[in-house]
Each structure stands twice: as structure tokens, then as C-alpha cells.
Amino acid sequence: MTDQHNLDVAVVGATGAVGAELLRCLERRGFPVGRLKPLASARSAGRTVEFRGAPLAVEALSSDSFAGVDLAFFAASNAVSRAYAPLAVAEGCRVVDNSSAYRLEPDAPLVVPEVNGEALAGRPALVANPNCVAAISVMALAPIHRRNPIQRVIGSTYQAASGAGAAAMDELKAATAAALAGETFEPQVLPHPYGFNLFSHNTAIDPATGYNGEETKVMAELRKILGAPDLRISFTCIRVPVPRAHSMALTVECERPLAPEDVEAWMAEAAGMRLVNDAAANRYPMPIEASGRDEVLVGRIRRDLSDPSGRSVSLFLSGDQLLKGAALNAVQIAEALIA
Ligand SMILES: NC(=O)c1ccc[n+]([C@@H]2O[C@H](COP(=O)([O-])OP(=O)(O)OC[C@H]3O[C@@H](n4cnc5c(N)ncnc54)[C@H](OP(=O)(O)O)[C@@H]3O)[C@@H](O)[C@H]2O)c1
């Protein structure tokens, strides 16, 4: 690796929703970038992206892209990560991958630094960044699980358009404008009209289980990050007409009884969490307040009255899925890799 105060850093997918946030996170966190190489598809040749106030020409990704590069963030697609991450690693480049290509591979650590940062101790060549719902929800689950092992999680999500990429965010605006104008709207990116609507997550249903691809990923990834392979989990993932920041309702059943007041105290002191739990003002986490923030907002912490044993609590979260659910978490991983 080059002098670690002056690293050559590549961002694959620099023109996308996550890529744009990666550039901003690297800049605002003072990551020691010497040279930044923005990479995208051949469609983006001729485009520029801005880094530290200067325009940088986007290059088309190729098998030669990683010569001399110390660290590469991948934020394109599974196919791109599968094809190019091994080439980058072969060049001696460390990879932090935002796609789901490697997340469940036994050799690839799947990391949220506040939760299982110890998995980075051996400075692995490739680290997987979790699914956005997994990364955000585990921020609240881990502080509970450490004190009182979780036995079961039931989750429902309210997922933002930008979770499906920059084009989906644009489609939300166009679909909403059409709905306001009373016009019909033919969706191009998502399966259904998005204006004043919500729908089951746009990933395919597994006919064997009835769960969609997003739900299946979240459940498997949470087990891996928490190191709890037998954890019972069920999620329902829904797209809602919100531009940015995913919200989720979680009900958590633990090994022993627990008090909501204790859970509130654990959340208040957990790194990367912000308590928004004002019953008098009926003020709880909202995506509009989570957007653009590093912290995951948590509130509505209460006993689950459907469990008379007192071992279950319910809570509500909002977190910016482009930040803690993607770019911020990836940059935190990279910071640990070069520390
Ligand atoms: N959005 C989220 O909240 C989120 C959260 C966690 C993880 N992720 C994951 O992060 C990745 C990026 O998601 P996104 O939301 O940022 O998508 P996006 O907005 O659609 O951006 C995709 C990026 O990938 C580039 N790309 C596409 N095909 C390529 C190719 N053949 N070679 C090189 N670059 C190519 C695009 O470049 P062009 O502009 O040239 O097409 C663009 O820069 C995905 O794997 C996604 O699952 C997303």
C-alpha cells in the first residue's frame, strides 16, 4: 500500500446514488485520499464528478482500472463486483463492496464497525458492506443482543426510493408529479406507480418461502453480523414514497424479561444512535429528519403487550440508507482497514 496518508482510491459506480455519497463521505471525514479515481460504465465517459471542490473525469471501468490503486469501493452491481473485485484484489488493492455479491461468503467479513468491527482485525482484502436494512436495524439490535440475547425478531420496513438507486429517486418525483396532475404514469424503473402509493419490495419472491429477495438478504445478513446463525427472524419489506432514509418497526423477543427504560438507556449510549423518543410531543424517528444524518434515529420503545412474559420490546427506527446503510458504513470500514 502507498503511504497511508496519501492513498490511491477508486470508486466504482461514482455516478450512482451510493457513489455520490461515498465521494462526500471520503471528503467530509478527511479520508487520506491522495488520488481519487471515479469509475462507472462506458455510458458515463465524458462526465465529471466533484471531489474536494474540483471536477474529476469519470473513467470507464476496465480490467486495467486497479493498477496502483490501494483501496476500491464498489457501488455498482453484483455482476460488476463479481467480475472486477477479484481483479482488484489480485492487484493488491483492498476492496469494500456495497453489492450483495460476497456478503454471505464465509471468507468475506460482513461488517458494521460499531457491531462486529473485530472482524476487520486481520485487514482482509475484501470486506462486504451489508444490505441497508440489515446495517440500520443491527445498530439497534446489537446493543440489546449484547446484554440479553435476542431470540426472535419481527420487522416491517418502510423503504425509500433512493434505496433502488438514483433512477428510482427520479421516478418517485416524476410519478408524484403525474399523480398531482391527474395523469397516468408508466413506471420505467420500479414495478408500480410510485406517486401516493406503496408496494411490496421490488425484488423477486422466492416461491419456496414466499419471502422476497430483500427480506431473505436482511434475515441472513442479520444472523451473520450478529453471529447468531439460529436467530429466528421474519421481515416484511415495503417501498414507500419517501425519497431518502429507510424506516423500520422492530419487535424483539429476548432470552430474559427486559424493561423498555433500560432499552432506551442502551440506545442513548450506543455509538451511532440518536434517541428520538418524545411521547409528550408525539415526536419519533422520521425519514425527513434521518436524511443526510450519520446517526440512526430510534424511538417508540415500548413493551410488546402481545408477549405476557415481558421478554419482548418494540421500537421504531429511521436511518439514511445511503449513509449508514451504504456509503458511511463503507468508509468506516475503510478507516478501520488503514488504521
Ligand atoms: N441505494 C442504496 O441505498 C444502496 C444501499 C446499500 C447498497 N446498495 C448497493 O450499492 C450498489 C449501487 O447502488 P446505487 O443505488 O448507487 O445504484 P445506482 O444509483 O443505479 O448507480 C449504479 C452505479 O453503477 C454504475 N455501473 C452500472 N453498470 C456498470 C458497469 N457495467 N461498469 C461500471 N459501472 C457500472 C453506474 O454507472 P453509469 O452511471 O455509467 O450507469 C452507476 O455509477 C448496488 O449494488 C446496490 O445494491 C445501494
PDBQT file of the ligand as one rigid body, heavy atoms in Angstrom, charges set to zero:
ROOT
HETATM    1  N1  LIG A 401     -29.057   2.824  -2.938  1.00  0.00    +0.000 N 
HETATM    2  C1  LIG A 401     -28.881   2.329  -1.731  1.00  0.00    +0.000 C 
HETATM    3  O1  LIG A 401     -29.457   2.822  -0.747  1.00  0.00    +0.000 OA
HETATM    4  C2  LIG A 401     -27.966   1.160  -1.513  1.00  0.00    +0.000 A 
HETATM    5  C3  LIG A 401     -27.728   0.752  -0.202  1.00  0.00    +0.000 A 
HETATM    6  C4  LIG A 401     -26.865  -0.322   0.034  1.00  0.00    +0.000 A 
HETATM    7  C5  LIG A 401     -26.273  -0.951  -1.040  1.00  0.00    +0.000 A 
HETATM    8  N2  LIG A 401     -26.539  -0.538  -2.310  1.00  0.00    +0.000 N 
HETATM    9  C6  LIG A 401     -25.861  -1.229  -3.401  1.00  0.00    +0.000 C 
HETATM   10  O2  LIG A 401     -24.891  -0.324  -3.939  1.00  0.00    +0.000 OA
HETATM   11  C7  LIG A 401     -24.761  -0.558  -5.329  1.00  0.00    +0.000 C 
HETATM   12  C8  LIG A 401     -25.017   0.751  -6.081  1.00  0.00    +0.000 C 
HETATM   13  O3  LIG A 401     -26.348   1.147  -5.853  1.00  0.00    +0.000 OA
HETATM   14  P1  LIG A 401     -26.901   2.587  -6.249  1.00  0.00    +0.000 P 
HETATM   15  O4  LIG A 401     -28.174   2.709  -5.519  1.00  0.00    +0.000 OA
HETATM   16  O5  LIG A 401     -25.855   3.627  -6.076  1.00  0.00    +0.000 OA
HETATM   17  O6  LIG A 401     -27.220   2.388  -7.815  1.00  0.00    +0.000 OA
HETATM   18  P2  LIG A 401     -27.297   3.485  -8.983  1.00  0.00    +0.000 P 
HETATM   19  O7  LIG A 401     -27.684   4.817  -8.449  1.00  0.00    +0.000 OA
HETATM   20  O8  LIG A 401     -28.145   2.868 -10.015  1.00  0.00    +0.000 OA
HETATM   21  O9  LIG A 401     -25.802   3.580  -9.511  1.00  0.00    +0.000 OA
HETATM   22  C9  LIG A 401     -25.159   2.496 -10.151  1.00  0.00    +0.000 C 
HETATM   23  C10 LIG A 401     -23.730   2.868 -10.478  1.00  0.00    +0.000 C 
HETATM   24  O10 LIG A 401     -23.092   1.714 -11.045  1.00  0.00    +0.000 OA
HETATM   25  C11 LIG A 401     -22.508   2.086 -12.291  1.00  0.00    +0.000 C 
HETATM   26  N3  LIG A 401     -22.491   0.946 -13.208  1.00  0.00    +0.000 N 
HETATM   27  C12 LIG A 401     -23.563   0.260 -13.684  1.00  0.00    +0.000 A 
HETATM   28  N4  LIG A 401     -23.137  -0.701 -14.546  1.00  0.00    +0.000 NA
HETATM   29  C13 LIG A 401     -21.801  -0.603 -14.598  1.00  0.00    +0.000 A 
HETATM   30  C14 LIG A 401     -20.792  -1.301 -15.294  1.00  0.00    +0.000 A 
HETATM   31  N5  LIG A 401     -21.082  -2.299 -16.150  1.00  0.00    +0.000 N 
HETATM   32  N6  LIG A 401     -19.498  -0.939 -15.115  1.00  0.00    +0.000 NA
HETATM   33  C15 LIG A 401     -19.183   0.074 -14.292  1.00  0.00    +0.000 A 
HETATM   34  N7  LIG A 401     -20.096   0.776 -13.569  1.00  0.00    +0.000 NA
HETATM   35  C16 LIG A 401     -21.386   0.449 -13.739  1.00  0.00    +0.000 A 
HETATM   36  C17 LIG A 401     -23.387   3.206 -12.803  1.00  0.00    +0.000 C 
HETATM   37  O11 LIG A 401     -22.659   3.913 -13.777  1.00  0.00    +0.000 OA
HETATM   38  P3  LIG A 401     -23.405   4.677 -15.000  1.00  0.00    +0.000 P 
HETATM   39  O12 LIG A 401     -23.858   5.992 -14.444  1.00  0.00    +0.000 OA
HETATM   40  O13 LIG A 401     -22.298   4.828 -16.002  1.00  0.00    +0.000 OA
HETATM   41  O14 LIG A 401     -24.522   3.801 -15.467  1.00  0.00    +0.000 OA
HETATM   42  C18 LIG A 401     -23.609   3.989 -11.515  1.00  0.00    +0.000 C 
HETATM   43  O15 LIG A 401     -22.479   4.768 -11.221  1.00  0.00    +0.000 OA
HETATM   44  C19 LIG A 401     -25.723  -1.699  -5.682  1.00  0.00    +0.000 C 
HETATM   45  O16 LIG A 401     -25.022  -2.924  -5.627  1.00  0.00    +0.000 OA
HETATM   46  C20 LIG A 401     -26.743  -1.618  -4.571  1.00  0.00    +0.000 C 
HETATM   47  O17 LIG A 401     -27.388  -2.840  -4.332  1.00  0.00    +0.000 OA
HETATM   48  C21 LIG A 401     -27.372   0.505  -2.572  1.00  0.00    +0.000 A 
ENDROOT
TORSDOF 0
